[in-house]
Amino acid sequence: MKLTKALFVLTLFSGLGDGAPAQTPGTAQPANKSGRVATQKAALASAEVVAVYPEEKRLLLKHAPIPGLGMSAMTMEFGVRSAGMLKSLKPGDRILFSAERVKDDYVVTSLQAAK
């Protein structure tokens, strides 16, 4: 009994017992056909457009934190769902966007001008 209590206390103070549900090995959510993982949700964030790369279907954004994706504020590149999303964008534009993790990339799924 003392050993069980000691292990519980060690687990609690080591950060492993932080209240988050434990994940059993082999129970991770598989990606669907598009590569999206079912547990990751699209998130809204504000950003400033730093650069637009239409040929690569990418843009460089200086964005606010994106809690739904576990991201702090930073400047990084994103893919875009379609090249048409980039037509009206230019460096300095302020936008609101949603993004998802798709395989090994983050992809902007929607965007609009910030008001």
C-alpha positions in Angstrom: 0.0 0.0 0.0 2.8 2.4 0.8 4.4 1.7 -2.6 1.2 2.5 -4.4 0.8 5.8 -2.5 4.4 6.6 -3.2 4.0 5.9 -7.0 0.8 8.0 -7.0 2.6 11.0 -5.4 5.6 10.7 -7.7 3.3 10.5 -10.7 1.3 13.5 -9.5 4.3 15.7 -8.9 6.2 14.6 -12.1 3.6 16.3 -14.2 2.2 13.0 -15.5 -0.9 13.3 -13.3 -2.0 16.7 -14.6 -5.6 15.8 -14.9 -5.4 15.1 -18.7 -6.7 11.7 -19.6 -4.0 9.2 -20.2 -3.6 7.7 -23.6 -3.0 4.0 -23.9 -0.3 3.2 -26.6 -1.9 2.3 -29.8 -5.1 4.3 -29.2 -4.2 7.5 -31.1 -6.8 8.7 -33.5 -5.8 7.7 -37.1 -5.7 10.3 -39.8 -8.6 10.2 -42.3 -8.1 10.1 -46.1 -7.2 13.8 -46.2 -4.5 13.3 -43.6 -6.4 15.3 -40.9 -6.4 13.9 -37.4 -9.9 13.7 -36.0 -9.0 15.3 -32.7 -7.5 18.5 -34.1 -10.0 21.2 -34.8 -9.7 24.2 -37.0 -9.0 27.4 -35.1 -9.6 31.1 -35.7 -6.7 33.5 -35.4 -5.7 37.0 -36.4 -2.6 37.6 -38.5 -0.6 40.0 -40.6 0.4 38.8 -44.1 4.2 39.0 -44.4 4.6 37.3 -47.8 2.5 35.5 -50.4 3.8 32.7 -52.6 1.1 31.9 -55.1 3.2 29.4 -57.1 3.8 27.2 -54.0 0.2 27.8 -52.6 1.8 29.2 -49.4 1.8 32.4 -47.3 3.9 33.7 -44.5 1.9 35.0 -41.6 2.8 36.8 -38.4 -0.1 35.3 -36.3 -1.5 35.6 -32.8 -1.7 32.5 -30.6 -3.8 29.6 -32.0 -5.0 27.7 -28.9 -6.9 25.1 -30.9 -3.6 24.0 -32.5 -1.4 24.5 -29.5 0.6 27.4 -31.1 1.9 30.5 -29.5 2.2 33.7 -31.5 4.9 33.5 -34.2 5.7 34.1 -37.8 5.5 31.0 -40.0 4.5 29.7 -43.4 1.2 28.0 -44.0 -0.1 26.1 -47.0 -3.5 27.1 -48.4 -6.4 24.9 -49.5 -6.6 26.7 -52.9 -4.4 29.1 -54.8 -7.5 31.3 -55.3 -7.3 32.3 -51.6 -4.1 34.2 -52.3 -5.3 36.4 -55.2 -6.3 39.5 -53.2 -3.6 39.2 -50.5 -0.6 41.4 -50.2 2.1 42.0 -47.5 0.7 44.1 -44.7 -2.9 42.9 -45.0 -4.6 41.9 -41.7 -6.7 38.8 -41.8 -8.7 36.4 -39.7 -8.1 32.8 -40.7 -8.7 29.2 -39.7 -6.1 26.5 -40.1 -5.8 22.8 -39.6 -3.0 20.3 -39.3 -2.8 18.2 -42.4 -0.1 15.5 -42.3 3.1 17.4 -41.6 1.8 20.8 -42.6 -0.5 23.5 -41.3 -3.0 24.6 -44.0 -5.2 27.7 -44.0 -8.7 26.5 -44.7 -10.5 29.9 -44.7 -9.6 33.5 -44.4 -11.2 37.0 -44.5 -10.1 40.6 -44.1 -9.9 41.6 -40.5 -12.2 44.5 -39.5 
